[in-house]
Amino acid sequence: MNARGIAYTMLRDICLHKTYSNLLLRKGLNQAKPQDKGLITQIVYGTLQNYRLCRYQWEDCVKKLPSDEVCVLLDMSVYQLFYMDKLPAYAIINDAVEITKKQIHGNIAKLVNAVLHAVQRRGKREITGKEEEALAIRTSHPTWLVQMWKAQYGWDNAQKICEADMETKPNAARVNTWKITRDELMKQDSSFQKGYLSEDALLYDASLAATPWYAQGLLSIQDEASQLIARIVDPQKGEQILDVCSAPGTKANHMAELMQNDGSIVCGDIHEHRVELIREGAARLGITILKPQVMDATELKEVEGILFDRVLCDVPCSGYGVLARKSDIKVHMQSGDMDTLIPIQKAILAKSAEHVKEHGILVYSTCTLNKKENEKQVQAFLKEHENFTLIEERTIFPYTAHTDGFYMAKLQRIS
């Protein structure tokens, strides 16, 4: 199978079967020729990031939308025609026709050929309509999401968020300050740069996982905004910490590093294979104070009756803050998704509050930009829990420092 055939197979599985793009791409690239891997990666991620814009460019050329499989193929082909430089149009169209014959149905090949030639002759279609709709198409977001951001954060912020979601974010790493300082690592490689938000962050260009620093546990791969969560928890040496939604353990390990591996962090996930990821990460970093276990964060039976100095609730969320890195979320998201998540978040926060010592700290965080899951969730909690007060609240927008979007709230139990 050639490069475009492999790319189509991946996109079909991601878009229609909801397979995770990062896992599928890693597996699929193992089957590709070395010279094709870059092309496949660009087609897959580029099509996902621009899925709605690509669909807009061809959908008016048909009276009725074809099957989902054909739609994915046309999206992919239009992305190459308009948004990838130096690719010959005849090769893109010919390969699309061959993919149709081999992987979809020969009878559809004429339609695919006709649509792509029509799109090529016309050129890019002008985007028209109301400002929310035009922005949504241009940046490939659902219109309802743009409207929600406009209502919650204002039009200027909504525009900036959408534009930031189209960026390629810089690679960020977290320095294991228990073992080495950021300045010491920068002396070892002049290509490292200090991060913009986190005092533990380094920016880099190459593959970090293949470096000796990663193997030795001196660095971890983590977005800068995500690194701020452990900092707002502010764990101290010797304290007892609870991290209720911990897997894969990135933030738990960061807290342990800040504690100089002195104290105890009970951390869990509802799935055993995810708990194993926590163990593996701690082993690589040399962390020994983590106590990973399977737990349901809405019940926390495993720590019943135990109080902690600090509790972190990095809850499951809609993920609207990480769309630049996880474009497949944009393809699948529905406006009703948050309706199933909000009650779960509320239950986790309420149950976690039961395990905070008097004068202890409770941190609630998400990687989404949605006041219903963020500010309003915390406001509702405070109304029902008068023994807690809000110390600090912060939203990190993805355009501020080219990071993911995050929300965090620091609460304290006062009685």
Phi, psi and omega in degrees: 000133181281179187301315182292327177295319178292317180299318179297316180301318178296311181298321177300315181290323179291311186283324187258333182245003175059035173287142181293129187296319183294321179290317182292320181294318179300317180289317184293325181293337177294338181266355185265158174291146182306321183287348182262349189296321179295317179297315180299314181299317182292320179296314184294305183291322180295319179294317179297316183291332183245026190303317184284323177297318178296317179298320180299328184288341182235345190295336179278357179271000178232148178285327181219136180299134178286190181297161180301322180298318180290321178301316179298318180295318179292320176303311182299319182289320178294322177302317180292321182296318190255334191236009173236126184282149169065024173258125181293132184298321183298323180291320179298313183291317179299317179294323178298319178295317180294321177297320178301313182295320187273327188244348181239275177194134182302329182293341182271348187302321181296320179297313180300314180299315183294316182296314183293323176294321179295318179295318180296318181295318184286323187087187184296135179278133179292138180270122182234174177114185180296158188300321179295317181293317181296317178296319180298319179290314184298325182252010175055052172245154171297141181300322181298329180288319177299318179295321179295315179297322178298317181292323186273323188240354182094158186295318181298315179294320179300316177298314182295322178297313180299316179295320180295330179291346179265357180281156166269113185285147177293151176285130181239144176233155176251127179283134175281089187290352173289333184251330187202155178268162178296318181297322179296320178291322179296330177292334182280339179210116184289348180281344176292143175232150176292145176288172183264330186252316188259135178287352178257004190263144169233143175256145185210165181251324187279181177283111185288324186297340182267002185269156175295331179298319178292313181300325181277000179076024179272342182222153171228149178276118182199133177298148182301316182298321178297327180294338182289341183296310180298324180294324180285331173296321176058055181292146181246154179306136176085354183281163175254119186243148173237126177241104195276338179232068200272324189303138007274015174094010183301312183284326177297316178295323177297316178298319180297322177296317179294333178274003182058034177058036182232110182137212180208134176233109172277123185220143186209173176209159183283344182248134182298320182293334176283325176297325178297326176298323177297315180299316182295318180296319179295320180297319180296323183275350183080018181277133182240355185268357177284141176237079184287141177201158176287128178206149174263114186293343178277351181236317178053041179296332183293339179239027183303129178083358181261135177252147184235155177294321181215143180230131178250127174244088174266086199279159171301139184212180183285344174075023182290353178268351185241027185292335179293325181269336184233072185294338179294337175297319180300323183292323189260342190298144176233149184297337181275356182302319184294334182295331177275335183277323186302315178296326178292316178300316181299317181294319180295316181296317181294316181292321180296324181299333180292345185251017179261128176296160172299131185073006177280173187248139174235122179246130177247129182215154175216163172253040179234162175242092185194110185297335178295326179269345187248265185303316183291329177295317180290320178299317179296320179298315183295327178294327182267350183228083183290349179274008176239149176227151180275123179266317186207145179217135185211137172246127176259113177275145185293345181271348185294312183219027177059045179241184169289166174267135181219157172231141177213141178227131180252121182243154176230137175280120187259350178201000000 
